[in-house]
Amino acid sequence: MTDDPEGPVHYQVSVTGRQAAAFFLVLLVALGTAFFFGMKTGRAAYRGAEPPARVATLPDPPAAGPAPGVPDGKRSAAPTPEQGEKKLGFDDGPPKEAEAPTPAPAEKTVEKKAVEPVRPPEAAQAAPKKEAPKKEAKKETTGPFFVQLLATKEPEAADTLVKKLKDAGGFRTPDVSPVPGKPGTYRVRIGPYPDRASAERAVTRIKKEKRSPDPSIVKADKP
């Protein structure tokens, strides 16, 4: 056995940086293109291919006909969706129970009580009676009359008033006399006058001259 004088042969592949980058870029584009077409194909299959395939696999619905043992005249009506009918390709779950109609609330009857008219009290019903005007006492016109100017318990005041009346003149017989039934009380009068008209003229003069604040006409005392 002879040894190879040249020794083992080694092969070396050199790749530049640009070649490596170009190779990586091509690989990346290829993977992206494959992913894009795969997604597109999957969406098309999900949208259009799956529902028809599922419908095709469903059994045909039974033909409507009389139930066994039921005469032709007593065929039941087709079930409605509320009674549990299953739609094509979908399961609606257990049949819904028919909801009982809610009863309308009963109207409350309001008893109307007869309103009694309010009666006013008897005192208000009775109209107030108008008091009849008092008839003035007829004044006596025939005398004799006196005009009384003063009634006092001081005899000096009475004498002073009589003196002033006499000095003024024109007054009929001024005098001082005791008041009957009132001991110690004295009155100053002028008169007598034969009628009321002449006595009223004397009163007017007395008020005008301010001889007395409140002169009054009195009937002459009976003898």
Secondary structure, 3 states (H helix, E strand, C coil): CCCCCCCCCCCCCCCCHHHHHHHHHHHHHHHHHHHHHHHHHHHHHHHHHHHHHHHHHCCCCCCCCCCCCCCHHHCCCCCCHHHCCCCCCCCCCCCCCCCCCCCCCCCCCCCCCCCCCCCCCHHHHCCCCCCCCCCCCCCCCEEEEEEEEEEECCHHHHHHHHHHHHHHCCCCCCEEEECCCCCCCEEEEEEEEEEHHHHHHHHHHHHHHCCCCCCEEEECCCC
